Amino acid sequence: MTFILIAQMLVGLLLGATILLQSRGTGLGSTWGGGGGSYHTKRGAERLLFMATIILSVLFVILSLLNTIV
């Protein structure tokens, strides 16, 4: 149980870091007319950060479920 809790805390910290490192201005800015009409594809480090965020979030959910079961 302690291993799962420590792993969940580490994954949570890494998930927070990847979310904060993503580029600013791509979220709700376009809702109020702040965004342009261009299509933007993710490349290089931006794509790696995006995929790491998805993987870490899935891992965090799995660890949370394991923590509640055990």
Backbone bond lengths (Angstrom), bond angles and torsions (degrees), N, CA, C in turn:
res aa  C-N    CA-C-N  psi(-1)  N-CA   C-N-CA  omega(-1)  CA-C   N-CA-C  phi
1 M - - - 1.452 - - 1.528 110.27 -
2 T 1.295 118.20 -39.46 1.457 121.15 -179.50 1.526 110.99 -64.85
3 F 1.342 116.66 -37.38 1.461 120.25 178.74 1.523 111.30 -63.41
4 I 1.320 116.83 -41.37 1.468 120.52 -179.69 1.526 110.00 -66.05
5 L 1.321 116.75 -40.40 1.464 120.49 -179.55 1.530 111.47 -66.47
6 I 1.322 117.08 -42.37 1.465 120.73 178.24 1.525 110.40 -66.31
7 A 1.336 117.16 -42.07 1.467 120.86 177.81 1.525 110.57 -62.90
8 Q 1.328 117.29 -38.84 1.467 120.76 179.27 1.526 111.01 -66.05
9 M 1.318 117.04 -39.52 1.466 119.75 177.91 1.529 111.34 -66.28
10 L 1.327 117.30 -41.96 1.464 120.02 178.42 1.523 111.97 -64.68
11 V 1.323 116.26 -43.43 1.463 120.03 178.55 1.520 110.14 -64.96
12 G 1.330 117.47 -37.70 1.465 121.03 177.58 1.517 112.45 -63.00
13 L 1.332 116.28 -41.85 1.464 119.72 177.22 1.526 111.74 -65.75
14 L 1.332 116.67 -42.81 1.463 119.96 177.98 1.523 111.38 -65.25
15 L 1.330 116.70 -38.38 1.463 120.65 178.13 1.521 111.08 -63.68
16 G 1.323 116.64 -43.23 1.461 120.06 177.02 1.519 112.01 -61.70
17 A 1.333 116.01 -39.98 1.467 120.02 179.47 1.522 111.42 -65.92
18 T 1.337 117.31 -41.83 1.467 118.87 -179.75 1.520 111.40 -68.11
19 I 1.316 117.47 -34.36 1.464 120.07 177.69 1.530 110.15 -67.00
20 L 1.333 116.78 -42.27 1.460 120.03 -179.25 1.523 113.00 -70.82
21 L 1.321 117.66 -26.49 1.458 120.90 -178.78 1.531 113.60 -80.92
22 Q 1.327 117.14 -14.21 1.466 118.90 -179.18 1.516 110.18 -67.84
23 S 1.350 115.64 155.54 1.460 120.36 -174.01 1.518 111.79 -63.29
24 R 1.290 114.20 141.63 1.461 121.46 -178.68 1.526 109.99 -83.04
25 G 1.335 115.39 158.05 1.447 120.21 175.63 1.520 114.21 84.55
26 T 1.319 118.36 5.60 1.462 119.54 -179.92 1.512 111.95 -102.81
27 G 1.326 117.90 -0.88 1.454 121.16 -175.68 1.510 112.87 -87.06
28 L 1.311 116.21 -110.11 1.457 121.94 -175.00 1.524 113.20 -85.47
29 G 1.313 117.71 4.62 1.466 120.16 -178.67 1.514 113.24 -62.03
30 S 1.312 117.18 -33.99 1.459 119.94 -179.32 1.521 112.28 -75.75
31 T 1.329 118.03 -13.95 1.458 121.00 179.68 1.518 111.51 -65.82
32 W 1.313 116.91 -37.53 1.462 121.23 -178.44 1.518 112.59 -102.97
33 G 1.309 116.44 26.60 1.453 120.38 174.62 1.513 114.56 86.83
34 G 1.300 118.92 12.46 1.455 121.00 -177.07 1.515 113.79 -85.16
35 G 1.319 117.77 -18.34 1.460 119.91 -175.81 1.511 112.65 -97.18
36 G 1.315 115.43 152.88 1.454 120.02 177.11 1.519 110.77 -84.56
37 G 1.288 116.42 178.53 1.447 121.01 -178.28 1.513 113.62 -95.84
38 S 1.316 118.05 14.89 1.463 120.55 -176.60 1.521 110.84 -86.97
39 Y 1.322 115.46 152.91 1.454 122.25 178.09 1.516 108.18 -94.77
40 H 1.322 116.57 132.01 1.464 121.33 -175.10 1.531 109.10 -120.86
41 T 1.324 117.65 124.48 1.456 120.94 176.20 1.524 108.92 -100.24
42 K 1.316 114.87 148.75 1.455 120.04 179.93 1.517 109.59 -86.59
43 R 1.330 116.26 133.93 1.462 121.38 -179.81 1.518 109.94 -138.12
44 G 1.300 115.86 152.12 1.457 122.23 172.02 1.514 113.67 62.50
45 A 1.329 114.76 -127.82 1.461 121.17 -175.88 1.522 111.58 -65.72
46 E 1.331 117.12 -32.64 1.463 120.44 179.70 1.527 110.45 -64.87
47 R 1.313 116.83 -40.90 1.463 120.51 178.62 1.525 110.89 -68.65
48 L 1.341 116.90 -40.15 1.459 121.29 178.28 1.530 110.58 -62.09
49 L 1.310 116.73 -42.25 1.457 121.32 178.63 1.525 111.23 -65.97
50 F 1.321 116.83 -38.97 1.462 122.12 178.33 1.532 110.91 -64.19
51 M 1.337 116.42 -45.60 1.463 120.32 179.73 1.531 110.97 -67.87
52 A 1.321 117.33 -37.17 1.462 120.87 177.99 1.523 110.67 -64.37
53 T 1.333 117.24 -36.57 1.460 121.02 178.10 1.515 110.76 -64.55
54 I 1.324 117.01 -42.95 1.467 120.82 179.11 1.521 110.83 -64.72
55 I 1.325 116.70 -46.44 1.466 120.84 -178.50 1.529 110.81 -64.08
56 L 1.323 117.03 -43.62 1.462 120.27 179.73 1.525 112.06 -66.47
57 S 1.324 117.55 -35.29 1.462 119.23 178.69 1.522 111.54 -68.81
58 V 1.334 117.25 -39.83 1.471 120.32 176.65 1.527 109.73 -65.30
59 L 1.324 117.11 -42.65 1.454 121.48 178.41 1.525 110.95 -63.05
60 F 1.327 117.45 -38.48 1.459 121.18 178.21 1.525 111.25 -64.16
61 V 1.323 117.07 -41.30 1.467 120.45 178.69 1.527 110.47 -65.65
62 I 1.324 117.35 -42.53 1.468 120.95 179.08 1.523 110.39 -62.53
63 L 1.341 116.95 -45.54 1.461 119.88 178.15 1.527 112.12 -63.78
64 S 1.315 117.52 -35.37 1.467 120.81 177.76 1.515 110.34 -65.61
65 L 1.327 116.91 -42.49 1.469 119.38 178.30 1.517 111.37 -66.31
66 L 1.331 117.00 -41.06 1.466 120.22 176.74 1.519 111.56 -63.11
67 N 1.311 116.70 -36.77 1.459 120.94 179.80 1.530 111.20 -67.15
68 T 1.312 117.95 -34.69 1.469 120.08 179.17 1.525 110.93 -77.96
69 I 1.310 117.74 -31.58 1.471 120.88 -179.99 1.526 110.80 -72.61
70 V 1.330 116.18 -43.12 1.471 120.78 -176.02 1.471 110.35 -82.33
